[in-house]
Amino acid sequence: LVEGGVVQGWKQALGALALAYPDRIDPYLN
């Protein structure tokens, strides 16, 4: 399913951003 692959890729990208900029991403996750 293409949609599932997009979501998986988005989660990986968001995870990488969270590791790179935890102080910037944190407010959006809370």
Secondary structure as GFF3:
##gff-version 3
##sequence-region A 1 30
A	DSSP	alpha_helix	2	20	.	.	.	ID=ss1
A	DSSP	alpha_helix	22	29	.	.	.	ID=ss2
###
